[in-house]
């Protein structure tokens, strides 16, 4: 029913545009903190379009509307945009125009494009302005139109904040701030403004529930060489948290007072990243007071300390126990004909919830059976909820939040007979996954230099996937975190010991099947060699990989040895925590392969 009201919402936006004299409006997926996942209050792009994916941008002109999104959401967007009057533009395909090319082709010189400056990074607005200037088109930051046209807009959350115990964090707030200040000195800055919610939560050792699946708190943090100022909705602070912040030397302000405070208390040298700070906030600070650069917190947070690494292993162990119980249940339950995508999701969540320190899921589970598996970020609904049968593949991508770690795992499970194409694709994905996991690399190596390892087996068969191969994962924080990545696009951040990254190649055949295999890998020292130190990956995820679809003759001896070693580790670590029947089941799933 939602899509039928979309045209009326677009017309309401057009009326707003006409009132303030602009000819187009751009609505991104972000919030004022430029988050990937946002609280319902800021799901403006979803509200205006009906498209529920986490990434996408809507552009509305007087006569047209378009949605730009990436390959993860092509199939989902095609379905959700039906009847909306919004055209889908598939990013990174040769015939897809960029947003600025689209606007320049439709607007006239001296026309104006509106944006809510709180929802765009300063660097993004600068780039948009430069590209549109070629067509003599202006950018104008306007008030948020959703305040006017979104009548039943959800309020900002007032859920309470809680202190994250140092026994899980490994470092106190004071210790982290001292490290941050040391980094600021190296960059000739004496203050830092943090907008990224995961960076703020990590720095202060605070957690919350403002964003589904991501235990962050909507807030800003200003760190100077002598003071710390925290901007948050005051009703979210319990007596315990208020006392904790006072003990940490943190001064609390209301969330809405940030720009006024910055105007009245301009720091001498404020480190800001224009790619991570909203345009509205950025332009309130005179350029002479800004030192442009990356936030040091992202890198400090990405390298796990010893306590976090120990917690990560403990969380993976408990997650693995739940996963084994689930996979065994799934195997027994599917032949009954009573299991669907949604009921499988509920069962897995319930088994995880039985584990100590469980705090919820880390993202909405993707449980895609057969053709649904080809929708990269598929979410089952009552209208699409497929019944699982003893044939084909079930792709299940899921994760959990535990107090001592965040998990993210994908397994593609053969529920019965497979086609030759399914077996081929499954083996290619598994080979790519293993080839990356086996990597040894010199210190200073970046993820872009390793990405080809996961793709090469597929490329030889002229197959590929358009999403990244790996992303960072937070520590009881966001399941997607940087700055490290493994992907084809450039990223200058080197992989360091203690960094966690996913390994998740895939193949997606529209209308048939989707396959992805994902573990989390921890970068660890591999010893000294030519020209310095080397690193390797340790697979920390503990769950058997389905071998029913493996074409053993296509795998190398080294790949089979890696898989056998991995399964030996999985059994050795999980078996002591399982009952006899579960041990027998797991032993069977971890049976060594041989040519």
C-alpha positions as CSV (number, residue, x, y, z in Angstrom):
1,X,0.0,0.0,0.0
2,X,2.9,2.3,0.7
3,X,3.8,2.9,-3.0
4,X,0.3,4.2,-3.8
5,X,1.0,7.3,-1.6
6,X,4.4,8.0,-3.0
7,X,3.2,10.2,-5.9
8,X,1.3,12.4,-3.4
9,X,4.5,12.7,-1.3
10,X,6.5,13.8,-4.3
11,X,3.8,16.3,-5.2
12,X,4.1,17.7,-1.6
13,X,7.8,18.1,-2.1
14,X,7.3,19.8,-5.4
15,X,4.9,22.3,-3.7
16,X,7.7,23.0,-1.2
17,X,10.2,23.5,-4.0
18,X,7.9,25.9,-5.7
19,X,7.3,27.9,-2.5
20,X,11.1,28.6,-2.1
21,X,11.9,28.9,-5.8
22,X,14.0,25.8,-6.5
23,X,13.8,23.6,-9.5
24,X,15.1,20.3,-8.1
25,X,15.8,18.7,-4.7
26,X,18.2,15.9,-3.7
27,X,17.4,13.6,-0.8
28,X,20.2,11.2,0.4
29,X,20.0,8.3,2.8
30,X,22.1,10.0,5.5
31,X,21.4,11.7,8.8
32,X,23.2,14.8,10.1
33,X,26.0,12.5,11.2
34,X,26.3,11.0,7.7
35,X,25.5,7.5,9.0
36,X,24.8,4.5,6.9
37,X,22.0,3.3,9.1
38,X,19.7,6.0,10.5
39,X,16.9,6.4,13.1
40,X,13.4,6.5,11.6
41,X,13.2,10.3,12.1
42,X,15.8,10.7,9.3
43,X,14.6,8.1,6.9
44,X,13.5,10.8,4.5
45,X,14.7,9.1,1.3
46,X,12.7,6.0,2.3
47,X,9.6,8.0,3.1
48,X,9.6,9.9,-0.2
49,X,10.3,6.9,-2.4
50,X,9.1,3.7,-0.6
51,X,12.6,2.1,-1.2
52,X,13.8,0.6,2.0
53,X,17.5,-0.2,1.2
54,X,20.2,1.4,3.3
55,X,21.9,3.2,0.3
56,X,20.3,5.4,-2.3
57,X,19.6,9.0,-3.3
58,X,16.4,10.5,-4.7
59,X,16.3,13.5,-7.0
60,X,13.0,15.3,-7.7
61,X,12.5,17.9,-10.4
62,X,9.2,19.6,-11.5
63,X,8.4,16.7,-13.9
64,X,10.7,13.7,-13.0
65,X,11.9,11.7,-10.0
66,X,14.8,9.3,-9.9
67,X,16.5,7.0,-7.4
68,X,20.2,6.2,-7.7
69,X,21.4,3.1,-5.8
70,X,24.2,0.5,-6.0
71,X,24.2,-3.2,-7.2
72,X,23.2,-4.6,-3.8
73,X,19.7,-3.1,-4.3
74,X,19.0,-3.2,-8.0
75,X,16.4,-6.0,-7.8
76,X,14.9,-4.7,-4.5
77,X,14.6,-1.2,-5.9
78,X,12.9,-2.4,-9.1
79,X,10.2,-4.1,-7.1
80,X,9.7,-1.3,-4.5
81,X,9.6,1.5,-7.0
82,X,6.8,0.0,-9.1
83,X,3.9,2.4,-9.3
84,X,5.8,5.2,-7.6
85,X,6.6,7.2,-10.7
86,X,10.3,7.1,-9.7
87,X,12.8,5.9,-12.3
88,X,15.6,3.6,-11.1
89,X,19.2,4.6,-12.0
90,X,21.7,1.8,-11.5
91,X,25.0,3.2,-10.2
92,X,28.3,2.3,-11.9
93,X,26.7,0.9,-15.0
94,X,28.0,2.4,-18.3
95,X,24.7,3.8,-19.4
96,X,23.7,5.3,-16.0
97,X,24.0,9.1,-15.8
98,X,25.4,10.6,-12.6
99,X,23.1,12.8,-10.6
100,X,24.8,15.9,-11.8
101,X,24.6,14.8,-15.4
102,X,20.9,14.1,-14.9
103,X,20.4,17.6,-13.5
104,X,22.4,19.4,-16.1
105,X,20.4,17.7,-18.9
106,X,17.1,18.8,-17.4
107,X,17.6,22.2,-15.7
108,X,18.3,25.5,-17.3
109,X,21.1,28.0,-16.5
110,X,20.4,30.0,-13.3
111,X,18.2,27.2,-12.0
112,X,18.7,26.1,-8.3
113,X,19.0,22.7,-6.8
114,X,18.0,22.4,-3.1
115,X,19.5,20.3,-0.4
116,X,19.2,20.0,3.3
117,X,22.8,20.9,4.2
118,X,22.6,18.9,7.4
119,X,22.3,15.7,5.4
120,X,25.3,16.2,3.1
121,X,29.0,16.2,3.8
122,X,30.8,19.5,3.1
123,X,33.0,17.8,0.6
124,X,30.0,16.4,-1.3
125,X,28.4,19.8,-1.5
126,X,31.6,21.3,-2.8
127,X,31.8,18.6,-5.5
128,X,28.2,19.0,-6.5
129,X,28.5,22.8,-6.7
130,X,31.6,22.5,-8.9
131,X,30.0,20.0,-11.3
132,X,26.8,22.0,-11.6
133,X,28.6,25.3,-12.0
134,X,29.5,24.1,-15.5
135,X,25.8,24.3,-16.3
136,X,25.4,27.6,-14.4
137,X,23.2,25.8,-11.8
138,X,23.3,26.8,-8.2
139,X,23.1,24.8,-5.0
140,X,21.0,26.1,-2.1
141,X,20.9,24.7,1.4
142,X,17.3,24.9,2.6
143,X,15.3,24.1,5.7
144,X,14.4,20.4,5.9
145,X,11.3,20.0,3.8
146,X,10.3,16.9,5.8
147,X,9.5,19.2,8.8
148,X,6.7,20.5,6.6
149,X,5.5,17.7,4.4
150,X,6.0,14.6,6.6
151,X,3.0,14.9,8.8
152,X,3.5,11.8,11.0
153,X,7.2,12.0,11.1
154,X,8.7,9.9,13.9
155,X,10.3,11.9,16.7
156,X,14.0,11.6,17.6
157,X,14.6,8.8,20.1
158,X,14.8,9.5,23.8
159,X,16.0,6.1,24.9
160,X,18.6,6.2,27.7
161,X,22.3,5.9,27.3
162,X,24.4,3.4,29.2
163,X,28.1,3.2,30.2
164,X,30.1,0.5,28.3
165,X,32.1,-1.4,30.9
166,X,35.9,-1.1,30.5
167,X,36.2,-4.8,31.0
168,X,34.8,-5.1,27.5
169,X,36.3,-1.9,26.1
170,X,39.8,-2.5,27.3
171,X,40.6,1.2,27.7
172,X,39.0,4.0,29.7
173,X,37.4,7.1,28.2
174,X,40.3,9.1,29.7
175,X,42.9,6.9,28.1
176,X,41.2,7.2,24.7
177,X,41.0,11.0,24.9
178,X,44.7,11.2,25.9
179,X,45.5,9.1,22.7
180,X,43.3,11.4,20.6
181,X,45.0,14.5,22.0
182,X,48.4,13.1,21.2
183,X,47.3,12.5,17.6
184,X,45.9,16.1,17.4
185,X,49.3,17.4,18.3
186,X,50.9,15.5,15.4
187,X,48.5,17.2,13.1
188,X,49.1,20.7,14.5
189,X,45.5,20.9,15.7
190,X,44.3,21.6,19.3
191,X,40.7,20.4,18.9
192,X,38.5,17.9,17.2
193,X,34.8,17.8,16.3
194,X,33.3,14.3,16.0
195,X,30.1,13.7,14.2
196,X,30.3,10.0,13.4
197,X,28.2,8.2,16.0
198,X,30.4,5.1,16.2
199,X,33.5,7.3,16.9
200,X,31.7,9.1,19.7
201,X,30.4,5.9,21.3
202,X,33.9,4.4,21.2
203,X,35.6,7.5,22.6
204,X,33.3,8.0,25.6
205,X,32.6,4.2,26.2
206,X,28.9,4.9,25.9
207,X,26.3,2.9,24.1
208,X,22.6,3.3,23.3
209,X,19.8,2.1,21.1
210,X,19.1,5.1,18.9
211,X,19.6,3.3,15.6
212,X,18.3,-0.2,15.0
213,X,21.0,-2.9,15.4
214,X,23.7,-0.3,16.0
215,X,24.2,0.5,19.7
216,X,25.1,4.2,19.1
217,X,23.9,7.5,20.6
218,X,22.8,10.5,18.5
219,X,25.2,13.2,19.7
220,X,28.3,15.3,18.9
221,X,31.6,15.4,20.7
222,X,34.1,18.3,20.8
223,X,37.5,17.6,22.2
224,X,40.0,20.4,22.9
225,X,43.4,20.3,24.4
226,X,41.9,20.9,27.8
227,X,38.2,20.2,27.6
228,X,35.6,17.8,26.3
229,X,32.1,18.9,25.4
230,X,29.3,16.4,24.7
231,X,26.1,17.5,22.8
232,X,23.2,15.2,23.4
233,X,19.4,15.3,24.1
234,X,19.6,15.8,27.9
235,X,16.6,13.6,28.6
236,X,18.7,10.6,27.5
237,X,21.1,10.9,30.4
238,X,20.4,8.8,33.4
239,X,21.8,9.8,36.8
240,X,24.5,7.2,36.4
241,X,25.6,8.4,33.0
242,X,25.6,12.0,34.1
243,X,27.8,11.2,37.0
244,X,30.1,9.1,34.8
245,X,30.5,12.0,32.4
246,X,31.3,14.4,35.2
247,X,33.9,12.0,36.5
248,X,35.4,11.8,33.1
249,X,35.6,15.6,32.9
250,X,33.0,15.9,30.1
251,X,30.8,18.9,30.0
252,X,27.3,18.2,28.7
253,X,25.2,20.5,26.4
254,X,21.9,20.1,24.6
255,X,22.1,18.4,21.2
256,X,20.7,21.4,19.4
257,X,23.3,23.8,20.8
258,X,26.3,22.7,18.8
259,X,26.4,25.4,16.1
260,X,25.7,28.2,18.6
261,X,28.5,26.9,20.9
262,X,31.0,26.6,18.0
263,X,30.1,30.2,16.9
264,X,30.7,31.5,20.5
265,X,33.8,29.4,21.3
266,X,35.8,29.1,18.1
267,X,38.8,26.8,18.6
268,X,42.1,28.0,17.2
269,X,42.8,24.9,15.1
270,X,39.8,22.6,14.8
271,X,40.5,19.3,13.0
272,X,37.6,18.6,10.7
273,X,37.1,16.1,7.9
274,X,34.9,17.8,5.2
275,X,34.0,14.3,4.0
276,X,32.6,13.4,7.4
277,X,31.1,16.7,8.6
278,X,27.8,18.1,7.5
279,X,27.8,21.1,5.2
280,X,25.7,23.2,7.6
281,X,28.0,22.6,10.5
282,X,31.1,23.1,8.4
283,X,30.1,26.4,7.0
284,X,29.4,27.9,10.5
285,X,33.2,27.8,11.2
286,X,35.4,30.3,9.5
287,X,38.0,28.6,7.2
288,X,40.9,30.1,9.1
289,X,40.0,28.1,12.2
290,X,39.8,24.7,10.4
291,X,42.5,22.1,9.9
292,X,41.3,19.7,7.3
293,X,42.1,16.1,7.8
294,X,40.9,12.6,8.7
295,X,39.6,12.0,12.2
296,X,42.2,10.1,14.2
297,X,39.5,8.2,16.0
298,X,38.6,6.0,13.0
299,X,42.0,4.4,12.9
300,X,42.5,4.2,16.7
301,X,39.1,2.4,16.9
302,X,39.8,0.0,14.0
303,X,42.9,-1.6,15.7
304,X,41.6,-3.9,18.4
305,X,43.3,-3.9,21.8
306,X,44.0,-7.2,23.6
307,X,40.8,-7.0,25.6
308,X,38.7,-6.4,22.5
309,X,40.4,-9.3,20.7
310,X,39.8,-11.7,23.6
311,X,36.1,-10.5,23.6
312,X,35.8,-11.0,19.9
313,X,37.0,-14.6,20.1
314,X,34.5,-15.2,23.0
315,X,31.7,-13.7,21.1
316,X,32.5,-15.7,18.0
317,X,32.5,-18.9,20.1
318,X,29.0,-18.2,21.4
319,X,27.8,-17.2,18.0
320,X,29.2,-20.4,16.5
321,X,27.3,-22.5,19.1
322,X,24.1,-20.8,18.1
323,X,24.8,-21.2,14.4
324,X,25.5,-24.9,14.8
325,X,22.2,-25.5,16.7
326,X,20.4,-23.5,14.0
327,X,21.9,-25.3,11.0
328,X,21.2,-28.7,12.6
329,X,17.6,-27.6,13.2
330,X,17.3,-26.3,9.7
331,X,18.4,-29.6,8.2
332,X,15.9,-31.5,10.2
333,X,13.0,-29.0,9.7
334,X,13.1,-28.2,6.0
335,X,11.7,-31.6,4.9
336,X,8.6,-31.0,6.9
337,X,7.6,-28.1,4.6
338,X,6.9,-25.9,7.6
339,X,10.0,-23.6,7.4
340,X,10.0,-20.3,5.6
341,X,12.5,-17.6,5.2
342,X,11.0,-15.6,8.1
343,X,10.6,-18.5,10.4
344,X,14.2,-19.5,9.8
345,X,15.3,-16.0,10.7
346,X,13.2,-16.0,13.9
347,X,14.7,-19.4,14.9
348,X,18.3,-18.2,14.4
349,X,17.6,-15.0,16.5
350,X,16.0,-17.1,19.3
351,X,19.0,-19.4,19.5
352,X,21.4,-16.4,19.6
353,X,19.3,-14.8,22.3
354,X,20.0,-17.9,24.5
355,X,23.7,-17.0,24.5
356,X,25.2,-14.9,27.3
357,X,25.8,-11.2,26.7
358,X,23.5,-11.2,23.7
359,X,22.2,-7.7,23.0
360,X,20.4,-8.1,19.7
361,X,21.1,-8.6,16.0
362,X,23.7,-6.5,14.3
363,X,21.6,-6.0,11.1
364,X,18.4,-7.2,9.6
365,X,18.9,-10.9,8.6
366,X,19.1,-11.7,4.9
367,X,17.4,-15.1,4.4
368,X,17.0,-15.5,0.7
369,X,15.8,-18.8,-0.8
370,X,16.7,-19.7,-4.4
371,X,15.9,-16.6,-6.5
372,X,15.6,-14.4,-3.4
373,X,19.3,-15.0,-2.7
374,X,20.2,-13.0,-5.8
375,X,18.7,-9.9,-4.2
376,X,21.9,-8.9,-2.4
377,X,20.2,-7.2,0.6
378,X,16.9,-9.0,0.5
379,X,14.5,-8.8,3.4
380,X,11.6,-11.3,3.6
381,X,8.2,-9.9,4.1
382,X,4.8,-11.6,4.6
383,X,4.2,-11.2,0.9
384,X,7.5,-12.6,-0.2
385,X,8.1,-15.2,2.6
386,X,9.2,-18.3,0.6
387,X,8.7,-21.8,2.0
388,X,12.0,-23.7,2.1
389,X,12.1,-27.0,0.2
390,X,14.8,-29.8,0.1
391,X,16.3,-28.4,-3.1
392,X,18.4,-25.4,-4.1
393,X,20.3,-22.9,-2.0
394,X,19.3,-20.8,1.1
395,X,21.6,-17.8,1.5
396,X,21.5,-16.5,5.1
397,X,23.6,-13.4,6.1
398,X,23.2,-12.5,9.7
399,X,25.0,-11.2,12.8
400,X,24.6,-10.5,16.5
401,X,25.6,-7.8,19.0
402,X,27.2,-9.2,22.1
403,X,28.6,-7.0,24.9
404,X,32.1,-8.3,24.0
405,X,31.8,-8.3,20.2
406,X,29.9,-7.9,17.0
407,X,29.4,-10.8,14.5
408,X,28.6,-10.9,10.8
409,X,28.5,-14.2,8.9
410,X,27.0,-15.5,5.6
411,X,26.5,-19.1,4.7
412,X,24.9,-20.5,1.6
413,X,23.3,-23.8,2.4
414,X,22.4,-26.5,0.0
415,X,19.0,-27.7,1.1
416,X,18.9,-30.6,-1.4
417,X,19.7,-31.2,-5.1
418,X,21.6,-28.5,-7.0
419,X,22.0,-27.7,-10.6
420,X,25.4,-27.8,-12.4
421,X,25.5,-24.0,-12.5
422,X,24.7,-23.7,-8.8
423,X,27.6,-26.1,-8.0
424,X,30.0,-24.2,-10.3
425,X,29.0,-20.8,-8.8
426,X,29.2,-22.1,-5.3
427,X,32.7,-23.5,-5.9
428,X,34.0,-20.3,-7.5
429,X,32.7,-18.2,-4.5
430,X,34.3,-20.6,-2.1
431,X,37.6,-20.5,-3.9
432,X,37.6,-16.7,-3.9
433,X,36.8,-16.7,-0.2
434,X,39.6,-19.1,0.6
435,X,42.2,-17.4,-1.6
436,X,41.7,-14.1,0.2
437,X,41.7,-15.8,3.6
438,X,45.0,-17.5,2.9
439,X,46.7,-14.2,2.0
440,X,50.1,-13.3,3.4
441,X,51.1,-9.7,2.7
442,X,53.7,-7.1,3.6
443,X,53.0,-4.4,6.1
444,X,51.5,-1.4,4.4
445,X,49.3,-3.4,2.1
446,X,45.9,-1.9,1.4
447,X,42.6,-3.7,0.8
448,X,42.4,-2.7,-2.8
449,X,45.6,-4.7,-3.4
450,X,44.1,-7.9,-2.0
451,X,40.6,-7.6,-3.6
452,X,41.6,-9.4,-6.8
453,X,42.4,-12.6,-4.8
454,X,38.7,-13.1,-4.1
455,X,37.6,-12.3,-7.6
456,X,40.2,-14.1,-9.8
457,X,38.5,-17.5,-9.8
458,X,35.3,-15.9,-10.9
459,X,36.9,-13.6,-13.5
460,X,38.5,-16.6,-15.2
461,X,34.9,-17.7,-15.8
462,X,33.8,-14.2,-16.8
463,X,31.7,-13.8,-13.6
464,X,31.9,-11.0,-11.0
465,X,30.0,-9.2,-8.3
466,X,29.7,-5.4,-7.9
467,X,29.7,-5.0,-4.1
468,X,32.9,-4.7,-2.0
469,X,34.7,-7.8,-0.8
470,X,35.3,-6.7,2.8
471,X,34.4,-4.1,5.3
472,X,35.5,-3.4,8.9
473,X,33.3,-4.4,11.8
474,X,32.9,-2.5,15.1
475,X,33.3,-3.8,18.6
476,X,29.8,-3.9,20.0
477,X,29.2,-1.1,17.5
478,X,28.3,-0.8,13.9
479,X,28.5,-3.9,11.7
480,X,29.9,-1.7,8.9
481,X,32.8,0.4,10.0
482,X,36.0,1.8,8.5
483,X,38.4,3.0,7.6
484,X,39.7,-0.4,6.3
485,X,38.0,-2.0,3.4
486,X,38.7,-4.7,0.8
487,X,37.2,-3.5,-2.5
488,X,38.1,-2.5,-6.1
489,X,37.7,1.2,-5.3
490,X,40.7,3.1,-3.9
491,X,41.3,3.3,-0.2
492,X,44.7,4.4,1.1
493,X,44.3,2.9,4.6
494,X,46.8,0.1,5.1
495,X,45.7,-3.1,6.9
496,X,47.2,-3.2,10.4
497,X,47.5,-6.0,13.0
498,X,44.3,-6.0,15.1
499,X,42.1,-4.9,12.3
500,X,39.0,-6.9,11.6
501,X,37.6,-7.2,8.1
502,X,34.9,-9.3,6.3
503,X,35.7,-11.7,3.5
504,X,32.5,-12.1,1.4
505,X,32.6,-12.7,-2.3
506,X,29.4,-13.7,-4.1
507,X,27.7,-14.6,-7.3
508,X,24.1,-13.6,-8.1
509,X,22.1,-15.0,-10.9
510,X,18.8,-13.1,-11.2
511,X,15.8,-15.3,-11.1
512,X,17.8,-18.3,-10.1
513,X,20.1,-18.2,-7.1
514,X,22.5,-16.1,-5.0
515,X,25.7,-17.4,-3.3
516,X,27.9,-15.6,-0.7
517,X,30.3,-17.0,1.8
518,X,31.5,-14.7,4.6
519,X,33.8,-15.0,7.5
520,X,35.4,-12.2,9.6
521,X,39.2,-12.1,9.4
522,X,41.6,-10.6,11.9
523,X,44.9,-9.2,10.6
524,X,47.7,-10.7,12.7
525,X,51.5,-10.6,12.5
526,X,53.1,-13.2,10.2
527,X,56.8,-12.6,10.9
528,X,59.6,-10.7,9.4
529,X,60.6,-11.2,5.7
530,X,62.1,-9.3,2.8
531,X,61.9,-5.5,3.3
532,X,60.0,-5.7,6.6
533,X,57.2,-7.3,8.5
534,X,54.4,-9.4,7.1
535,X,50.8,-10.0,8.0
536,X,48.2,-12.7,7.4
537,X,44.6,-13.3,8.2
538,X,43.1,-15.4,11.0
539,X,39.5,-16.5,10.4
540,X,37.7,-15.8,13.7
541,X,34.2,-16.8,12.6
542,X,33.4,-20.3,13.8
543,X,30.8,-22.1,11.7
544,X,31.0,-25.0,9.2
545,X,31.0,-24.1,5.5
546,X,28.5,-26.2,3.5
547,X,30.4,-28.7,1.2
548,X,27.5,-30.2,-0.6
549,X,27.9,-27.9,-3.6
550,X,31.7,-28.1,-3.8
551,X,33.3,-29.3,-7.1
552,X,36.4,-30.7,-5.5
553,X,38.1,-31.2,-8.9
554,X,38.1,-27.4,-9.4
555,X,39.9,-26.7,-6.1
556,X,43.6,-26.7,-5.5
557,X,45.3,-28.8,-2.9
558,X,46.1,-25.6,-0.9
559,X,42.5,-24.5,-0.9
560,X,41.2,-27.9,0.2
561,X,43.9,-27.9,3.0
562,X,42.7,-24.5,4.2
563,X,39.1,-25.6,4.3
564,X,40.0,-28.8,6.2
565,X,42.2,-26.9,8.7
566,X,39.4,-24.4,9.2
567,X,36.8,-27.1,9.8
568,X,39.2,-28.8,12.2
569,X,39.4,-25.5,14.2
570,X,35.6,-25.1,14.1
571,X,35.1,-28.6,15.5
572,X,37.8,-28.4,18.1
573,X,36.5,-25.1,19.5
574,X,32.8,-25.7,19.3
575,X,32.4,-29.4,20.1
576,X,33.1,-29.1,23.9
577,X,30.1,-26.7,24.2
578,X,27.6,-29.0,22.3
579,X,25.6,-32.1,23.3
580,X,26.4,-35.5,21.9
581,X,24.0,-35.3,19.0
582,X,25.2,-31.8,18.0
583,X,28.8,-33.0,18.2
584,X,28.1,-35.9,15.8
585,X,26.3,-33.5,13.4
586,X,29.2,-31.0,13.5
587,X,31.8,-33.8,13.1
588,X,30.0,-34.9,9.9
589,X,29.8,-31.3,8.6
590,X,33.6,-30.9,9.3
591,X,34.6,-34.1,7.5
592,X,37.9,-33.4,5.6
593,X,37.6,-33.1,1.8
594,X,40.1,-34.9,-0.5
595,X,40.6,-35.0,-4.2
